[in-house]
Amino acid sequence: MPTTLLEQPVVRPSTSPSQRLRTTMAAVRVSLSWLGVRKTLTAEQKSQAADTFGAEGAFLSAGKKLLDTGHEKFKAVTAVKGRITSLWKSMSLPYPEPGIRLIRQDHIDSFNTHMQAFKQELDEAVRELDQHYEHLKSAARNRLGTLYNSADYPVSLLGLFQVAWDYPSVEPPEYLQQLSPEIYRQECERVAARFDEAVQLAEQAFMEELQQLVAHLTERLAGQVDGKAKTFRDSAVGNLSEFFQRFRTLNVRSNDQLDDLVAQCQQIVRGVEPQALRDNQGLRQHVAQQLLQVENVLDGLLVDRPRRNILRRPR
């Protein structure tokens, strides 16, 4: 049975953040295959549209919408896509390669379980959408008029909305060590630099998210409309609690100042219920003033903090 992260020896303080990231995380990639619902007009159709405005067809960009994406069944399919993306991002950290993020090794089973459930949910939503497909095409025929072309539409929507995920290796292949030690060395350096950059990307992402959450809650607590305190949703506080949990789970302890700001912010809102903020004006002002101090520090870090130079070893 593989050793989980919690069972591994405690990482020594001298271990760098990028090394911790490299030894405790795995790459995860999510791929979405989605039906396109917009199509560019033909040259003849663009020419006809251009004549309406007295323009030249070559200087006109125009397209048509094949299906009503506002239909409740289409929106249900799109909603699953949003939840898939949200899960992927909430359980992982950015990595400097397109389409790849980093997930904790001991969270892979949980991620797989969630993704399998989402895949089933997506397949079911597409089946329900397909049952309304003829109605959607009929509505499109009425809306598009002479622009409607039956050849633009597949026979069925089944199989045209899909999700897949895998765990690609981002480490240098071992066979290179035998084939070309020099190339293997270069690849090792490249990967090490990528993880250095991943640490920076994680810091930046956490900092920006915290700044947005704090700024939003501060604005709602301190702001007024017609002399009355602004209203706010419970989620304005709840989203901060979710951030703290995700930060504890994914933080690689690379930035002491960020760690201190998160701890300070957590202390400010600890035990504070949304209704208490609505009912107690003094508490509301106190929390707003303290959060504003955190916001000002975060603003300064995001504006003035120079991007850390990534150490790249000479090739």
Buried (B, 14 or more C-beta within 10 A) or exposed (E): EEEEEEEEEEBEEEEBBBBBBBEBBBBBBBEBEEBEBEEEBEEEBBBBBBEEEEEEBEEBEBEBEBBBEEBEBBEBBBEBBEBBEEBBBEBBBBBBBEEBBBBBBBBBEEBEEBBEEBBEBBBEBBEEBBEBBEEBBEBBBEEBEEBBBEEBBEEEBEEBBBBEBEBEEBEBEEEBBEEEEEEBBBBBBBBBBBBBBBBBBBBBBBBEBBBBBBBBBBBBBBEEEEEEBEEBEEEBBEBBEEBBEBBEEBBBEBBEEBBEBBEBBBEBBEEBEBEEBBEEEEBBBBBBEBBBBBBEBBEEBEEEBEEBEBEEEEE
